[in-house]
Every structure is written in structure tokens, then in C-alpha cells.
Amino acid sequence: MNLTLNVWRQKNTQDKGGFKSYQVSDVSADMSFLEMMDVLNEKLEVQGEDPIHFDHDCREGICGMCSMYINGKPHGPQQTTTCQLHMRSFKDGETITIEPWRAAAFPVVKDLVVDRSAFDRIIQSGGYVSVNTGGTPDANEIPIPKKIADEAFESAECIGCGACVAACKNASAMLFVSAKVSQLALLPQGQVERKERAEKMVAQMDAEGFGSCTNTGACEAECPKGISLTNIARLNREYLSAKLTSENV
Amino acid sequence: MKLDSKIPEGPLAEKWTKHKFNQKLVNPANKRKYDIIIVGTGLAGASAAASLAELGYNVKAFCFQDSPRRAHSIAAQGGINAAKNYRNDGDSVYRLFYDTIKGGDYRAREANVYRLAEVSVNIIDQCVAQGVPFAREYGGLLDNRSFGGAQVSRTFYARGQTGQQLLLGAYSALSRQVSTGKVKLYTRSEMLDVVIVDGKARGIVTRNLITGKIESHSAHAVVLASGGYGNVFFLSTNAMGSNVTAAWRAHKKGALFANPCYTQIHPTCIPVSGDHQSKLTLMSESLRNDGRVWVPATKEMAEKLRKGEIKANDIAEADRDYYLERRYPSFGNLVPRDVASRNAKYVCDEGRGVNETGEAVFLDFRDAIKRDSEDVIRARYGNLFDMYQQITGENPYKVPMKIYPAVHYTMGGLWVDYNLMTNVPGLYATGESNFSDHGANRLGASALMQGLADGYFVLPYTIGDYLAGVPATKVETTAPEFQEAEKAVKERINTLLNIKGSKTVDHFHKRLGKIMWDYCGMARTAEGLTKAKAMIKELREEFWKDVKVVGTNEELNMSLEKANRVADFLELGELMVDDALNRNESCGGHFREEYQTPEGEALRDDDNFAYVAAWQYTGDNQPEVLHKEPLAFENVKLTQRSYK
């Protein structure tokens, strides 16, 4: 198939940036979206032009690095990561618009590459259980009901790609934060720091400049890992109860 | 050069305990005077960074990704082995040790492997304490599954995303130390050289991938946890960014590279679909618990299948050849990876491949679904089935998966002693970047085990012993050794940018990959390897004359990043071929067609090749010098590996 791509080009964070149009021909339906971009980049490089920069690494939908906003949707028309999107989702002659994640907390680095270190800083603020290496009890000492373990796993599946932020009209990071808070709030290991964690992570989220959540559910609809909105409900509950009973004045 | 593996004296089961006691210690107040650099934030790197920072050392952690959580350990699917014996099915530390030594085709060090099995049990405890949501049973206790090369169920898992969950656990521990200030994180930073001062590793030179700035970092010890080099084949299951550069630059600064030819070709990957292919996707080995591997019994039938005249489900039971079950009745579909891969190649070479290219076999869940129901299979492998459908457009609940072997893991790597230190004092290598624990073939679910064993439970002990003997004084990055290394890095970048040739980096990478796959892949011959050596040399020369790297150094420049990595792959490729040529035997993942049993199994030559081949760099375009570390087997009897 032959396609027209409208791609956001931006030399660096300071640059204003703008769309540029490219033609790609002989695209196979079996190609992944990123492989189609590889083919275009190969062509650009041969012509001596700067290839379109985009983040990608594992190309199997788990590292969370790829982050293209395709035709107005994070990761494109399917509920997957961009690397798992295949060209069979597009039609011959189609025009495809490709942008970076748009959020104040995710500044554009170059072209389609954004800086998501805000997510790391949120995890650093409390997304962990404070145990040192060694001296931990036997793994089977605390039984965890399968239902709870499975639920915690489903929250823990978040790949930190930021599609939730990109999908949200307020660029809120609630789905990301709530997934981690939920995972650890559900498990017995996370109980000790439960309140403090919710408070600290929410505070860091706000400090990073993410917007507020208005429960539109756009994040859940676009999350490539199907992280549920239930997590946000749980975070709200966790945060409220932490605030009401907080030992930190 | 005499290679001293520093394996402690005494009975196997007591070596590690004794060794830990004999280690010198750095007292808690002094630990804060020592800086440790860790390159890579996968399981091995993140676990080491967190654990060493917890002990009180100052850690600088580097990764080329935008976040430590994206290291390629994240993509490991199936599980992690541990000798917990929670199943009461006869497992023990000794059995895990034995299975690993045997699985590695008797080419690993007994003492290292025993230690690995010994600490495996602590890893599970550690991860559970961090909040890793492993799969559980209805009673609330941890579940296990079976993996290739073992007859017990000792693999702990988190659906098909075990690597992700373990890495996020290690990442959370690392993040906690970042918040305390004990770890300083450098993301989007690539190590381009190691700096050696007075014979000891004292720092690294990195490139800031956003600004292009070349930076020096000084420390008292340097740990490389930079992963494997499977991407030398261009197509592999590795992430696109996985590379050998950190390890290779260390090699060129004197660290020996061991067993480079030991490559694991994983049997269950989604087959290649066309020239545009950028990477191959693994379908977890755990699928072989329930999936049955088969091809049509005859070539004629396979031909009809390839032409689309018949469908897989039309083929009657009697016309299916479940070749693994037939040839290996006791292990069946769960034979180790090297055996499963080789057999897939055999049946495809016979013309019985099942897709258009003739390079695929079936992995069929029909019987498992009939036996256990579709829901049960979905609960076990749902995400893998979805991924398969996403990539191929076929529904594996209805039609059998098509799979083919692909490069997955490299058992070779930097030579390290029992302390995980390379022959360069103060330079350590952990996880996939070292060579130490898997011999010539790694068992499934053992990479996660090794990465975390090294980082959580081995390095924190052994690095202290070294640092106790190093003065706490710092080396300034203005020292001539740093300046020289920076200069060399800058010169190389300038050279790459100024060749201004006609072919892209990927063009060369693909050609290198094809040479490696054709001649140094699943089956190797002296003739093919000799040919490959000459081809790689030529390709390397062409690269340095005709590569085209657009852009400048002072910006985010992914062409330049790739060029730097591929330049190193072009050197490594030749060493892999040299090593494969030198090893006149077949063992594990290294299969030389000249050396096989009448049944087509790998034929080892223990009299002449029961050694670690450690190669020393002696200068550009100079032949590398081989050093041999003999492998002594005091506890395990060397036998022909049989899974029949």
C-alpha cells in the first residue's frame, strides 16, 4: 500500500516544530508500524536527511518506550503499543498523522521523542516497598489469596509508556500513579507504607505538572495494557483515607 | 597470562559460605567513601545498584534508555527458577545445580553454578518482599510451572511477564535508593569506554545521548551489567538497542572475552515474515508445557500446506509427526532449547517446514484446549496468545502457532572469576554480560535467576573484598587517563560522522547479521566459518569507508548511536567466528556439523575442549590470543547429554 505521513518534526526542546509530509510506498500489511518508519528513515538517511527520531526498544510491547500519537490516538487505532500496531490496520492511500505525546510534564526532546522522567520521579517518591536486600521472610510465609494476587498483578502490568497522559485532555497521570499505588495497597507487603505512599506519589504527580483527573476514562480506553479505571477509584480512596488519618501534619 | 578463577577450596556445598566468611569487609562508616559505577539497569544492574547503595556505597547507575525500567530484562516472559521445592517433587539445590550443569552441556564452572542454585531461593523471598505479584494458587501460596531441561516444577512466574515484574521490583528498589541520594541515575547515557588507572578500572567515559556531550565519571570500581550481544545477528529477540559496546570497549582495554561463540537460539519465536523485519518475537518456552510441536509426516503434505491447498487442522493425527515426543520420549516437548531448535532446523531442512518460507513448525494447543478448556489455556498464556495474534493476524486458539528458532541469548561474555571480576582489577561483569553460569546452553528461566543472583546476592559480598584493599582516595576526571579516553571516543565519533559514505548503518548491520546467521548460527562448519571470517573482515573495511551517518554529535542522533554499536559488532562477529572455529566439538548451542553423534546430537570432546576459551585483544586487526581455563568436574560425571 501507499501512504502519506504527516509527521511532527522538532529539532530539539527549544525548537518550535511543525508537521512535514512524507510519501511511503510498497508498505506490506505484515509490517509493524515502526518497521514502516524504519523503511522511511532508511530512505531519508540515504538522501542525507535527518531520520525521524522516535523512541522504541523491545518491539514486543513491554518496555513502554515507543510513544507515537497516531491519527489523534496514543499508539494509534488499536489498543496496543505502537510497536505492536501492524500496517494491516491501515488502508491504501490513507494519510496518517504522527505526533509526539503532548503534555507539559513530557517535554519534546526531538521529533517524536519526549522526556518521561517525571514518571521515574513519581516512582522515586514512594512507588516501592522499603525492604533492603537480604533478611526477608520465606516467600510462602504470607499467603496471598489468588484473587488479590491476580488483581495486584493486573495493576502491576503498567508499562509506564505514558499513553494515559497523552490520551487525557488534562494530561493527568492518575492512571499511572493509581496502578502502582493499587498494586502495593492490595498486597500485604505494601501495607506498612500504604498511607505515606499514596500521599507522596500524589504530591509528586502534582509537582511534575500533570493535570487533574475528571474521570473521563480516556486513559483506560487507550491503555495498551488495559489498566483499569478501578485503579483510579482505589487511589482516590487510598488518598482520602490517608489524608484523613495521616500522621504527617 | 594465568587465569585464576579464584574458586574457593573445600566441598562444593560449603564453598560459597566459606568464601563469604573469608571476604574482607569495608566497615559501614567507610563504605560512603567509595563510589561504584554500574553500567546497565536491567535485572543484574538494577539489583546491584540498589543492594550496593543500601550497603552504603555511592552508586552511579547508567542506562541508554530513557528510564531504568526499560532495560531488556523487562521482556523476559516465562519465569525464574529457584530450588524452593515447594512442590515436594524432588527438587533441591543440588538438582538445580545438576540440571544447569547438564543443560549447559558441561561447559560451566561447577562452583559458580552451585552458588547460583544456592542463592536462587533467596531471590524469590526478596522479590515477594518487594511486592512482585507472582502467580499463586487458591491456597495463597506460590505457583510453579515446568520449563525445558528439568523434570521438576521449579519455575516461579507472573503470567507471561515475569521479567517485567522482577525488573519493576528491582527498579523500585533502585528508585528508593535514588530518592535517598545514594544512587545517582544517568539515563540516556551510553558508556563508550572504560578508564584504567594504574592497572585498575577507575571510571568510564559516556556520551549523553541528548546533548552529545562526552563525559567522564570516576569511581573505585566499575560494574558492567550491560546485557548480551545477540544483536550481532541483526535479527534476534533482543531489544533494538541491546548492544555489545560496553563489554567490547572493556575487552579492548584488556578484559578477556570468554566463549563468544556460545549463542542460544530459542526454539519458539514467531517466524520471519519479510525483508522489512526489524526484530523477532519470542513466544515463551512455557508454551511448550501445553503446546505440542509437530510438522507433517511427509514432504508432500508440507508442500501442499505451504501452497495453501490444505490447512493445518485438516491434517489427520496419523499424518502429524510430533518429532520431539517421538525422538525424546522422556522429555518430549520440554527438551532444552538447543535440542528443540536443532530439531526444528532438521525437519525444515527435510522440506517439512509449514509456512511460505519453509522455515516454521507448528506449536499446537488443540489437545490442551480439548483437555483443559480454552479458559484455562487463556489464563495461562493469554497475553502470549494475544501478542501472537497481533503480530501474525492468526488466532492460536483456533489454528496452531507457527514458530521457528531465533537468536535469543548469549552465554558467552566477559571472562570473570568466582567474584564476578574480570581480569582487569576493579572491573566486574554481571548478568548476561559475563560468561559464567550457563556453559554452552542456558536453561529456560535461568537468565532472570542469574541476573538477580549476581546483583542481589553475589556482588554485594565480593565487591567489598576488593574495595577493602583499595584506598578511598578519588581519581579526578582531569587525570590524563580520562582525557585520553575522552579524546579517543571523540575521534571515533568524528571519524564515523565524516566518512559520509553511501550506505546506512542498518545496511551493514543486516549484512553482518546474515553472515552470522548463515555461518555462525544453528549449525556451523569449519568451511563456512572460514568463509565468514573473510566476509566479516571485508564488510568491516567497507563499513569504515562507506557508511553514512547523518547529523552531528551535538544532538540526539540515533544514526550515530547505531553506528557506534555496529562498529563494535563488526569486530565481535569475527571473534565469535574465531572461537567457533577453534572449538572443534559440538556442545550446547555451539553445533559444529563435523562433530555429531550418529543420531545427530552434539558430540563433545571433553579430552580436548573441557575449557573456557578466553580471548585477549592484542590490537586492531591483530589475531586475538586464546587463554584456556580448564574446567574441573569434581562432583558431576561428564556424560553424553541425553533427554531421550
Interface residues (C-beta under 8 A of the other chain):
Chain A: K11 N12 S28 D30 M31 S32 L34 E35 M36 D38 V39 E42 E45 V46 G48 E49 D50 P51 H53 D55 H56 D57 C58 R59 E60 G61 I62 C63 G64 M65 Q78 T80 Q84 H86 R88 V109 K110 V113 D115 R116 S117 F119 D120 I123 Q124 S125 G127 Y128 V129 S130 V131 N132 T133 G134 T136 P137 D138 A139 N140 I142 P143 I144 P145 K146 A149 D150 A152 F153 A156 E157 I159 G160 Q183 L184 L187 Q189 G190
Chain B: S47 A50 S51 E54 Q65 D66 S67 P68 R69 R70 H72 I74 A75 K84 Y86 N122 I124 D125 Q126 C127 V128 A129 Q130 G131 V132 P133 F134 A135 R136 E137 Y138 G139 G140 L141 L142 A158 R159 Q161 G163 Q164 Q165 L168 Y171 S172 A173 S175 R176 V178 S179 L185 T187 I210 T237 A239 M240 G241 S273 G274 H276 Q277 S278 K279 T281 L282 M387 Q390 I391 G393 Y456 F457 P460 S502 K503 T504 D506 H507 K548 V550 G551 E555 L556 M558 S559
